[in-house]
Amino acid sequence: MTANFTPLTVAIGDLIPHPANVRSNSPETYDSENIAHLKASIAVLGLLQPLLVQKFDGKYAVLAGGRRHAALNELVADKAAKGFTAKTKIDCRLVPEDCDVTTALSLAENITQAPMNAIDEFEAFARMMEVDGQTPETIAKTFGTTVAAVKGRLRYGLIHPDIRAAARAKTITLDTMKASHVLCVD
């Protein structure tokens, strides 16, 4: 079924929400504060995953990727953001008009994602600093968060690796992991 999804590029201004998008009835999903991290990431790194679109009323309706679409629209509206206009073309995958599983496609993208855990974030931030030469400031800008939040994650590096491993294995909770660090430091 997915072999029929044709890659194409579409101007941001030619995209509209798809009525079968499973998040279309949750406008809070698209609030500025709920997509700030995504907007920052796209501004710095570009669109990493193509949108799933379908022809609809002469435009391309976003079936999967509504939050990315909202972030792109905010970047177009943000005069400080460089390189994003209504004419900027982005990568999409075209779902055939006769597709009979559009809701399932939208749901699959949303329901199958696993959230990042805090230890994975720490390890990724640490690797970005060590390997990529990033700073807490550049990491915060890339992901639309605060420097304090990045430094907070990086403090996990002060926790003994065995304790982090126990938290990753869910033998202990993250709160217990953090508390054990406080007890060890005091």
BALOBA-1460 file (C-alpha; in Angstrom, 3 decimals):
// residues 186
<rec num="1" residu="m" x="0.000" y="0.000" z="0.000"/>
<rec num="2" residu="t" x="2.668" y="2.583" z="0.919"/>
<rec num="3" residu="a" x="4.637" y="1.758" z="-2.234"/>
<rec num="4" residu="n" x="2.100" y="3.934" z="-4.072"/>
<rec num="5" residu="f" x="3.053" y="7.100" z="-2.162"/>
<rec num="6" residu="t" x="4.734" y="9.317" z="-4.731"/>
<rec num="7" residu="p" x="7.446" y="11.701" z="-3.484"/>
<rec num="8" residu="l" x="6.856" y="15.327" z="-4.480"/>
<rec num="9" residu="t" x="7.621" y="18.839" z="-3.330"/>
<rec num="10" residu="v" x="4.813" y="21.245" z="-2.484"/>
<rec num="11" residu="a" x="4.912" y="24.971" z="-1.672"/>
<rec num="12" residu="i" x="4.011" y="25.645" z="1.961"/>
<rec num="13" residu="g" x="1.265" y="28.008" z="0.761"/>
<rec num="14" residu="d" x="-0.381" y="25.184" z="-1.185"/>
<rec num="15" residu="l" x="-0.884" y="23.051" z="1.923"/>
<rec num="16" residu="i" x="-4.134" y="22.873" z="3.886"/>
<rec num="17" residu="p" x="-5.255" y="20.694" z="6.810"/>
<rec num="18" residu="h" x="-6.852" y="17.367" z="5.814"/>
<rec num="19" residu="p" x="-10.272" y="16.651" z="7.321"/>
<rec num="20" residu="a" x="-9.207" y="13.042" z="8.050"/>
<rec num="21" residu="n" x="-6.196" y="14.140" z="10.119"/>
<rec num="22" residu="v" x="-6.853" y="12.544" z="13.508"/>
<rec num="23" residu="r" x="-5.680" y="15.646" z="15.372"/>
<rec num="24" residu="s" x="-7.840" y="18.074" z="13.390"/>
<rec num="25" residu="n" x="-10.354" y="18.356" z="16.251"/>
<rec num="26" residu="s" x="-7.655" y="19.224" z="18.797"/>
<rec num="27" residu="p" x="-6.680" y="22.807" z="18.002"/>
<rec num="28" residu="e" x="-4.509" y="23.011" z="21.147"/>
<rec num="29" residu="t" x="-2.154" y="20.573" z="19.403"/>
<rec num="30" residu="y" x="-1.260" y="23.372" z="17.000"/>
<rec num="31" residu="d" x="-0.949" y="26.213" z="19.538"/>
<rec num="32" residu="s" x="2.305" y="28.138" z="19.287"/>
<rec num="33" residu="e" x="3.532" y="26.927" z="22.668"/>
<rec num="34" residu="n" x="2.870" y="23.302" z="21.702"/>
<rec num="35" residu="i" x="4.913" y="23.478" z="18.504"/>
<rec num="36" residu="a" x="7.705" y="25.844" z="19.642"/>
<rec num="37" residu="h" x="10.248" y="22.995" z="19.909"/>
<rec num="38" residu="l" x="9.290" y="21.708" z="16.472"/>
<rec num="39" residu="k" x="9.414" y="25.194" z="14.908"/>
<rec num="40" residu="a" x="12.900" y="25.761" z="16.334"/>
<rec num="41" residu="s" x="14.110" y="22.384" z="15.100"/>
<rec num="42" residu="i" x="12.782" y="22.968" z="11.571"/>
<rec num="43" residu="a" x="14.282" y="26.470" z="11.507"/>
<rec num="44" residu="v" x="17.738" y="25.101" z="12.339"/>
<rec num="45" residu="l" x="17.748" y="21.593" z="10.831"/>
<rec num="46" residu="g" x="15.050" y="21.799" z="8.150"/>
<rec num="47" residu="l" x="12.079" y="19.478" z="7.702"/>
<rec num="48" residu="l" x="13.400" y="16.014" z="8.537"/>
<rec num="49" residu="q" x="10.297" y="13.979" z="7.695"/>
<rec num="50" residu="p" x="8.094" y="14.540" z="4.658"/>
<rec num="51" residu="l" x="4.420" y="15.350" z="5.116"/>
<rec num="52" residu="l" x="1.826" y="12.844" z="3.959"/>
<rec num="53" residu="v" x="-0.561" y="14.728" z="1.648"/>
<rec num="54" residu="q" x="-3.548" y="14.056" z="-0.568"/>
<rec num="55" residu="k" x="-5.064" y="16.205" z="-3.333"/>
<rec num="56" residu="f" x="-8.112" y="17.973" z="-1.916"/>
<rec num="57" residu="d" x="-10.050" y="20.888" z="-3.455"/>
<rec num="58" residu="g" x="-7.140" y="21.793" z="-5.745"/>
<rec num="59" residu="k" x="-4.637" y="21.971" z="-2.888"/>
<rec num="60" residu="y" x="-2.588" y="19.434" z="-0.984"/>
<rec num="61" residu="a" x="-4.218" y="18.443" z="2.300"/>
<rec num="62" residu="v" x="-1.876" y="17.359" z="5.099"/>
<rec num="63" residu="l" x="-3.041" y="13.948" z="6.238"/>
<rec num="64" residu="a" x="-0.061" y="13.242" z="8.511"/>
<rec num="65" residu="g" x="2.320" y="15.901" z="9.738"/>
<rec num="66" residu="g" x="-0.147" y="18.541" z="10.900"/>
<rec num="67" residu="r" x="2.158" y="19.811" z="13.657"/>
<rec num="68" residu="r" x="5.010" y="20.124" z="11.154"/>
<rec num="69" residu="h" x="2.618" y="21.966" z="8.830"/>
<rec num="70" residu="a" x="1.639" y="24.355" z="11.662"/>
<rec num="71" residu="a" x="5.308" y="24.947" z="12.507"/>
<rec num="72" residu="l" x="6.080" y="25.676" z="8.838"/>
<rec num="73" residu="n" x="3.205" y="28.178" z="8.718"/>
<rec num="74" residu="e" x="4.581" y="29.893" z="11.808"/>
<rec num="75" residu="l" x="8.021" y="30.073" z="10.196"/>
<rec num="76" residu="v" x="6.466" y="31.674" z="7.094"/>
<rec num="77" residu="a" x="4.714" y="34.237" z="9.309"/>
<rec num="78" residu="d" x="7.864" y="34.882" z="11.369"/>
<rec num="79" residu="k" x="9.772" y="37.598" z="9.513"/>
<rec num="80" residu="a" x="12.913" y="36.781" z="11.515"/>
<rec num="81" residu="a" x="12.950" y="33.205" z="10.188"/>
<rec num="82" residu="k" x="15.159" y="32.979" z="7.119"/>
<rec num="83" residu="g" x="14.345" y="30.824" z="4.104"/>
<rec num="84" residu="f" x="10.650" y="30.199" z="4.764"/>
<rec num="85" residu="t" x="8.024" y="31.761" z="2.503"/>
<rec num="86" residu="a" x="4.671" y="30.567" z="1.198"/>
<rec num="87" residu="k" x="6.538" y="29.563" z="-1.989"/>
<rec num="88" residu="t" x="9.163" y="27.460" z="-0.183"/>
<rec num="89" residu="k" x="8.849" y="23.875" z="-1.410"/>
<rec num="90" residu="i" x="8.964" y="21.050" z="1.081"/>
<rec num="91" residu="d" x="9.167" y="17.285" z="0.752"/>
<rec num="92" residu="c" x="5.881" y="15.386" z="0.811"/>
<rec num="93" residu="r" x="4.545" y="11.961" z="-0.078"/>
<rec num="94" residu="l" x="1.346" y="11.886" z="-2.110"/>
<rec num="95" residu="v" x="-1.415" y="9.507" z="-1.016"/>
<rec num="96" residu="p" x="-3.621" y="8.402" z="-3.932"/>
<rec num="97" residu="e" x="-7.059" y="10.017" z="-4.015"/>
<rec num="98" residu="d" x="-8.737" y="6.597" z="-3.975"/>
<rec num="99" residu="c" x="-6.959" y="5.502" z="-0.769"/>
<rec num="100" residu="d" x="-9.454" y="3.912" z="1.623"/>
<rec num="101" residu="v" x="-7.283" y="3.998" z="4.777"/>
<rec num="102" residu="t" x="-6.606" y="7.732" z="5.159"/>
<rec num="103" residu="t" x="-7.661" y="7.874" z="8.816"/>
<rec num="104" residu="a" x="-5.532" y="4.826" z="9.617"/>
<rec num="105" residu="l" x="-2.516" y="6.470" z="7.946"/>
<rec num="106" residu="s" x="-2.964" y="9.612" z="10.034"/>
<rec num="107" residu="l" x="-3.467" y="7.628" z="13.229"/>
<rec num="108" residu="a" x="-0.458" y="5.365" z="12.579"/>
<rec num="109" residu="e" x="1.913" y="8.325" z="12.477"/>
<rec num="110" residu="n" x="0.601" y="9.649" z="15.771"/>
<rec num="111" residu="i" x="-0.070" y="6.517" z="17.793"/>
<rec num="112" residu="t" x="3.088" y="4.573" z="16.947"/>
<rec num="113" residu="q" x="5.606" y="7.172" z="18.123"/>
<rec num="114" residu="a" x="7.383" y="6.581" z="21.411"/>
<rec num="115" residu="p" x="8.376" y="9.653" z="23.395"/>
<rec num="116" residu="m" x="12.037" y="10.257" z="24.179"/>
<rec num="117" residu="n" x="13.003" y="9.458" z="27.727"/>
<rec num="118" residu="a" x="15.095" y="11.854" z="29.792"/>
<rec num="119" residu="i" x="18.190" y="9.630" z="29.812"/>
<rec num="120" residu="d" x="18.144" y="9.361" z="26.008"/>
<rec num="121" residu="e" x="17.898" y="13.173" z="25.849"/>
<rec num="122" residu="f" x="20.892" y="13.516" z="28.188"/>
<rec num="123" residu="e" x="22.960" y="11.103" z="26.093"/>
<rec num="124" residu="a" x="21.998" y="12.852" z="22.841"/>
<rec num="125" residu="f" x="22.786" y="16.327" z="24.236"/>
<rec num="126" residu="a" x="26.120" y="15.074" z="25.607"/>
<rec num="127" residu="r" x="26.968" y="13.494" z="22.244"/>
<rec num="128" residu="m" x="26.028" y="16.739" z="20.445"/>
<rec num="129" residu="m" x="28.485" y="18.597" z="22.658"/>
<rec num="130" residu="e" x="31.270" y="16.025" z="22.484"/>
<rec num="131" residu="v" x="31.041" y="14.957" z="18.848"/>
<rec num="132" residu="d" x="29.389" y="17.927" z="17.124"/>
<rec num="133" residu="g" x="30.971" y="20.712" z="19.184"/>
<rec num="134" residu="q" x="27.589" y="22.118" z="20.213"/>
<rec num="135" residu="t" x="27.044" y="24.233" z="23.329"/>
<rec num="136" residu="p" x="24.057" y="24.271" z="25.684"/>
<rec num="137" residu="e" x="23.056" y="27.531" z="23.982"/>
<rec num="138" residu="t" x="23.079" y="26.085" z="20.449"/>
<rec num="139" residu="i" x="21.280" y="22.944" z="21.604"/>
<rec num="140" residu="a" x="18.588" y="25.065" z="23.283"/>
<rec num="141" residu="k" x="18.143" y="27.129" z="20.114"/>
<rec num="142" residu="t" x="17.933" y="24.025" z="17.929"/>
<rec num="143" residu="f" x="15.162" y="22.499" z="20.009"/>
<rec num="144" residu="g" x="13.298" y="25.610" z="21.157"/>
<rec num="145" residu="t" x="14.013" y="25.106" z="24.828"/>
<rec num="146" residu="t" x="15.919" y="26.982" z="27.504"/>
<rec num="147" residu="v" x="19.615" y="26.726" z="28.266"/>
<rec num="148" residu="a" x="18.620" y="25.843" z="31.833"/>
<rec num="149" residu="a" x="16.581" y="22.872" z="30.560"/>
<rec num="150" residu="v" x="19.519" y="21.617" z="28.495"/>
<rec num="151" residu="k" x="21.919" y="22.019" z="31.428"/>
<rec num="152" residu="g" x="19.403" y="20.204" z="33.632"/>
<rec num="153" residu="r" x="19.477" y="17.198" z="31.303"/>
<rec num="154" residu="l" x="23.266" y="17.353" z="31.092"/>
<rec num="155" residu="r" x="23.459" y="17.085" z="34.902"/>
<rec num="156" residu="y" x="22.343" y="13.478" z="34.462"/>
<rec num="157" residu="g" x="25.959" y="12.890" z="33.476"/>
<rec num="158" residu="l" x="26.906" y="13.446" z="37.122"/>
<rec num="159" residu="i" x="24.802" y="10.457" z="38.143"/>
<rec num="160" residu="h" x="26.616" y="7.142" z="38.366"/>
<rec num="161" residu="p" x="26.161" y="5.097" z="35.142"/>
<rec num="162" residu="d" x="24.815" y="2.103" z="37.120"/>
<rec num="163" residu="i" x="22.059" y="4.270" z="38.597"/>
<rec num="164" residu="r" x="21.211" y="5.669" z="35.139"/>
<rec num="165" residu="a" x="21.112" y="2.086" z="33.813"/>
<rec num="166" residu="a" x="18.686" y="1.105" z="36.590"/>
<rec num="167" residu="a" x="16.426" y="4.023" z="35.676"/>
<rec num="168" residu="r" x="16.590" y="3.117" z="31.973"/>
<rec num="169" residu="a" x="15.638" y="-0.474" z="32.854"/>
<rec num="170" residu="k" x="12.804" y="0.943" z="34.993"/>
<rec num="171" residu="t" x="14.185" y="-0.811" z="38.059"/>
<rec num="172" residu="i" x="14.015" y="2.631" z="39.673"/>
<rec num="173" residu="t" x="12.087" y="5.741" z="38.645"/>
<rec num="174" residu="l" x="13.656" y="8.901" z="37.259"/>
<rec num="175" residu="d" x="12.692" y="10.655" z="40.496"/>
<rec num="176" residu="t" x="14.557" y="7.999" z="42.500"/>
<rec num="177" residu="m" x="17.547" y="8.373" z="40.164"/>
<rec num="178" residu="k" x="17.600" y="12.145" z="40.667"/>
<rec num="179" residu="a" x="17.128" y="11.785" z="44.439"/>
<rec num="180" residu="s" x="19.999" y="9.319" z="44.678"/>
<rec num="181" residu="h" x="22.243" y="11.865" z="43.003"/>
<rec num="182" residu="v" x="21.251" y="14.530" z="45.522"/>
<rec num="183" residu="l" x="21.942" y="12.112" z="48.375"/>
<rec num="184" residu="c" x="25.358" y="11.222" z="46.937"/>
<rec num="185" residu="v" x="26.346" y="14.870" z="46.479"/>
<rec num="186" residu="d" x="25.232" y="16.000" z="49.946"/>
